[in-house]
């Protein structure tokens, strides 16, 4: 009986670890909340902005930060919503800009189509390296598979086309989903900020009517005006933040749709070119 130990089968390669996506969204939102609170208390609530040198007094005419401070405790929450939408909008703008690559996407698509019509895969690979970005990466993977299949005699034409389509789908599934990261947060803030502003409005109106009810027959105009002012400040901040979020979400969604269309167009074009020029 042989005592030689059997060589264990090689373990499948572990999947590649995804790169870190940077600071988690929750941590970013917490940091922005702290920033908003500090700005609210020490900048907007600075006594020099108010009559009498204290934020208990009336805001100086034309000092809108001091006027917004009178909106109460809901104001820093709305400011946080605005800062979150602004921060993630800038982050998405940079990410989508990188995904497009270094050149015009439409020109790149046409160039690749032209090169594949000539069956010049080497030149197409060089164009992909120049373009970079998500569109360039997906196209690079597809063209490499195209070149490999063109010399592969073990598969029939239908199998090669299926393999090429699968390669495009896999490359797309790795690249494009990251473009939609954090868009859910922006979309949520579009509705939540309006509700938070409405909450601030209701609180301000409660204070106004409470002051009116406790005046004992004589209207306390100062308390009434403060309550109404608080209500209107929160309404304005809530609506303004919601508008920014809606515009940003629709803008980025349209940009992502354009990139997705370009990738789909490239994938279809590569398949058609292979079907036309190869067996």
C-alpha positions in Angstrom: 0.0 0.0 0.0 1.5 3.3 -1.0 2.1 5.8 1.8 2.6 8.7 -0.5 0.2 11.5 0.5 -2.1 12.8 -2.2 -1.5 16.3 -3.3 -4.5 18.4 -2.3 -6.5 20.0 -5.1 -5.7 23.6 -5.7 -8.2 26.0 -4.1 -10.0 28.3 -6.4 -8.6 31.8 -6.4 -10.2 34.1 -3.9 -12.3 36.9 -5.5 -10.5 40.2 -5.8 -11.2 42.5 -2.9 -13.0 45.6 -3.8 -11.2 48.8 -3.2 -12.4 50.9 -0.3 -15.1 53.3 -1.2 -13.7 56.0 1.0 -15.3 57.4 4.2 -18.6 55.6 4.9 -21.7 57.8 4.1 -22.9 57.6 7.7 -19.6 59.0 9.1 -19.8 61.8 6.5 -23.3 62.7 7.5 -22.4 62.8 11.2 -19.4 65.1 10.5 -21.6 67.4 8.4 -24.2 67.5 11.3 -21.5 68.6 13.7 -20.3 71.2 11.3 -23.8 72.5 10.8 -24.3 72.7 14.6 -21.1 74.6 15.1 -21.9 77.0 12.3 -25.4 77.6 13.7 -24.2 78.3 17.2 -21.0 80.2 16.7 -21.4 82.0 13.3 -25.1 82.5 12.8 -25.7 82.9 16.5 -22.8 85.3 17.1 -24.0 88.1 19.4 -22.5 90.8 17.1 -25.2 90.0 14.5 -28.0 91.0 16.9 -29.2 94.2 18.6 -27.9 94.3 22.2 -24.9 92.1 21.5 -26.8 88.9 22.3 -28.6 86.4 20.0 -31.7 87.0 22.2 -32.1 90.3 20.5 -33.4 91.2 17.0 -31.2 90.5 14.0 -29.5 93.5 12.4 -31.3 94.6 9.2 -30.1 92.7 6.2 -28.2 90.0 8.2 -29.7 86.9 6.8 -27.6 84.5 8.8 -29.0 86.1 12.0 -32.5 86.0 10.6 -32.1 82.3 9.8 -30.8 81.7 13.3 -34.2 82.7 14.6 -35.6 79.7 12.8 -34.8 77.6 15.9 -33.4 74.1 16.5 -34.7 72.7 13.2 -32.4 75.0 11.2 -29.1 73.1 11.8 -30.9 69.9 10.8 -32.0 71.5 7.5 -28.5 72.9 7.1 -27.1 69.3 7.5 -29.5 68.1 4.8 -28.2 70.8 2.5 -24.6 70.1 3.2 -25.1 66.3 2.7 -26.8 66.9 -0.7 -24.0 69.4 -1.7 -21.2 67.0 -0.6 -22.6 63.9 -2.3 -23.4 66.0 -5.4 -19.8 67.1 -5.7 -18.6 63.5 -5.1 -21.0 62.1 -7.8 -19.9 64.9 -10.2 -16.2 63.8 -9.8 -17.0 60.1 -10.0 -19.1 60.4 -13.2 -16.5 62.7 -14.7 -13.9 60.0 -14.2 -16.2 57.3 -15.5 -16.5 59.2 -18.8 -12.8 58.9 -19.3 -10.3 61.4 -20.8 -12.1 62.1 -24.1 -15.6 62.6 -25.6 -17.6 59.4 -25.1 -19.6 59.6 -28.3 -16.4 60.2 -30.3 -14.8 57.2 -28.6 -17.8 55.0 -29.4 -17.6 55.9 -33.1 -13.9 55.4 -33.2 -14.2 51.9 -31.7 -16.9 51.0 -34.2 -14.8 52.2 -37.1 -11.7 50.2 -36.0 -13.7 47.0 -35.4 -15.3 47.4 -38.9 -11.7 47.2 -40.1 -11.0 44.3 -37.7 -8.2 46.4 -36.2 -8.4 45.2 -32.6 -4.9 46.3 -31.6 -5.7 49.9 -32.5 -9.1 49.6 -30.6 -7.2 48.4 -27.5 -4.9 51.4 -27.7 -8.0 53.7 -27.9 -9.4 52.0 -24.8 -6.2 52.6 -22.9 -6.3 56.3 -23.9 -10.0 56.7 -22.9 -9.9 55.0 -19.5 -12.9 55.5 -17.2 -15.8 53.0 -16.9 -16.7 53.2 -20.6 -13.1 52.6 -21.6 -12.7 49.7 -19.1 -15.8 47.9 -20.3 -14.8 48.4 -23.9 -11.3 47.2 -23.2 -12.6 43.9 -21.7 -14.9 43.4 -24.6 -12.3 44.0 -27.3 -9.8 41.7 -25.5 -12.4 39.0 -25.5 -13.2 39.8 -29.2 -9.5 39.4 -30.1 -9.2 36.1 -28.1 -12.3 34.6 -29.7 -11.2 35.5 -33.2 -8.4 32.9 -32.9 -10.3 30.4 -30.8 -11.3 27.3 -32.9 -12.8 25.3 -30.1 -16.2 27.1 -30.1 -18.8 27.6 -32.8 -20.0 31.1 -33.8 -23.1 31.1 -31.5 -21.0 30.1 -28.5 -18.5 32.8 -29.3 -21.2 35.5 -29.5 -22.7 34.3 -26.2 -19.2 34.4 -24.6 -18.7 37.9 -25.9 -22.1 39.1 -24.6 -21.3 37.6 -21.2 -18.0 39.4 -21.1 -19.6 42.7 -21.8 -22.3 42.1 -19.1 -19.8 41.1 -16.5 -17.6 44.1 -17.2 -20.6 46.4 -17.1 -21.8 44.9 -13.8 -18.5 45.7 -12.2 -18.2 49.3 -13.5 -21.6 51.0 -13.7 -23.3 50.2 -10.3 -20.7 52.4 -8.5 -22.0 55.3 -10.5 -25.4 55.2 -8.6 -23.7 55.1 -5.2 -25.2 57.8 -2.8 -27.9 58.8 -5.2 -30.4 57.1 -2.9 -29.4 59.5 -0.2 -29.9 62.5 -2.4 -33.3 61.2 -3.5 -34.3 60.6 0.1 -33.3 64.1 1.2 -35.4 65.5 -1.6 -38.6 64.5 0.3 -37.2 64.3 3.9 -36.0 67.9 3.9 -39.4 69.2 2.9 -41.0 67.2 5.8 -38.4 68.6 8.2 -39.0 72.1 7.0 -42.8 71.5 7.5 -42.0 70.3 11.0 -40.2 73.5 11.7 -43.1 75.5 10.2 -45.6 73.8 12.5 -43.4 74.4 15.6 -43.0 78.1 14.7 -46.8 78.4 14.2 -47.4 76.7 17.5 -45.2 79.2 19.3 -46.9 82.1 17.5 -50.4 81.0 18.5 -49.2 80.1 22.0 -47.9 83.6 22.4 -51.2 84.9 21.1 -53.2 82.8 23.5 -51.1 83.7 26.5 -51.2 87.4 25.9 -54.3 87.8 28.1 -56.2 89.9 25.6 -53.3 92.1 24.6 -51.4 90.9 21.6 -47.7 90.1 22.2 -46.5 91.3 18.8 -42.8 90.4 19.4 -43.5 86.8 20.4 -46.1 86.5 17.6 -43.6 87.8 15.0 -40.8 85.5 16.2 -43.0 82.5 15.9 -44.1 83.4 12.4 -40.5 84.2 11.4 -39.4 80.8 12.7 -42.1 79.1 10.7 -41.2 80.9 7.5 -37.4 80.4 7.8 -37.9 76.6 8.2 -40.3 76.6 5.2 -37.8 78.4 3.0 -34.8 76.2 4.0 -36.8 73.0 3.6 -38.1 73.9 0.1 -34.7 75.2 -1.0 -32.9 72.1 0.1 -35.5 69.8 -1.5 -35.2 71.7 -4.8 -31.4 71.3 -4.8 -31.7 67.6 -4.1 -34.3 67.1 -6.9 -32.2 69.0 -9.5 -29.0 67.1 -8.5 -30.7 63.7 -8.6 -32.3 64.2 -12.0 -29.0 65.6 -13.4 -26.9 62.7 -12.2 -29.5 60.1 -13.3 -29.5 61.6 -16.8 -25.7 61.5 -16.9 -25.6 57.8 -15.8 -28.3 56.9 -18.4 -26.1 58.5 -21.1 -23.1 56.4 -20.0 -25.2 53.3 -19.8 -26.5 53.9 -23.3 -22.9 54.3 -24.6 -21.8 51.1 -23.0 -24.8 49.2 -24.4 -24.1 50.7 -27.8 -20.5 49.6 -27.7 -21.5 46.1 -26.5 -24.0 45.7 -29.3 -21.6 47.1 -31.9 -18.9 44.7 -30.9 -21.2 41.7 -31.1 -22.5 42.8 -34.5 -18.9 43.3 -35.8 -17.9 39.9 -34.7 -20.9 38.3 -36.2 -20.2 40.1 -39.5 -16.4 39.5 -39.7 -15.8 36.1 -38.0 -17.2 32.6 -38.1 
